[in-house]
Amino acid sequence: MTANSQNSDENRRFQRNIPNTEHSPIKETKEHGILLPINFSDKDEDKELCKKTLGFAFALSERVHQEISLLHIYDDIHLSERRLGKEKVKEKLAEHEQKLRRDIRSFINRYISQKQSRMLREGILKRGNQVNETIALLKKHAFTWMIVGMKQNKRFKDYLFGNNLEEIINSTNTSTIAVPEDVTFNGINKIVYVTNFIDDNVLALQELDEFACLFGAHITILHIDSHATTNEKKVVKRYRRAIARMLTAPFEVVVVASKQIADSIDKYVQEQQTDLLAILKKDRSFAEKMFHSSLTERLLSTTKIPMLILREESVKA
């Protein structure tokens, strides 16, 4: 049996208040709604972050009428443990899965209300590499949204994927909401969307507009002008006129003069008490990846508010 087939056998579904976890594959449908990767560890800080990301997931689920799939990926058996023999390894895996299922059911029963549980589609247990398994799942089952919790961790603030979150974003067409550890969902009233006036994608803007309307939010379209030009006012006027034909949510266009793009964005969203920062993730050339960190990467490492990363429809499954 290959490693891939072994991993595919590790798919598990769990349900609320069911003592014996159902061992069946994911339902085969075109779209799976919202994917919520979570860490069911015994640490209080991880449980707290789970609760906060759940708040965003349930708020989104209620508005877009899509169900939530909880995902927990655990590590593969270490090479040294494989020497124990096939049966012993199988026994250790079974024991570990039983503990995970108990932890998951306990978490669901404690932190998710009966009303909220109706928004849960399924729970998925997978064994293997967190990044690779998440990408494979997102591609195979066409999730519309992914919500990820983040906490301080050296460079990146992501407790599940380290500095590989951008790899997942680059590899799929799923729009992602990254939630910092210190943020609790209290509604979304102010959204700041970052643009350079050139690379905007119509489909992404439509998705942002729909998202804003669902929450009754106002959109500020923010441009950081690092190269002041005499035609700036004309460009802004044309851009505002074009956007007005696309957006139904209330919006404004703001231009800030600065050469420090990421720092200026962080400063603006804090000063304006923004609830959500939105950015369109563009595919970059090989040279750009080699010599320049992306704006998305830099913002993910510094943002103190939830961040919505919109994707172009350009990633091949």
Summary of the structure (lengths in Angstrom):
residues: 317
radius of gyration: 21.0
end to end distance: 25.0
largest distance: 73.7
contacts: 946
relative contact order: 0.13
helix: 43%
strand: 21%
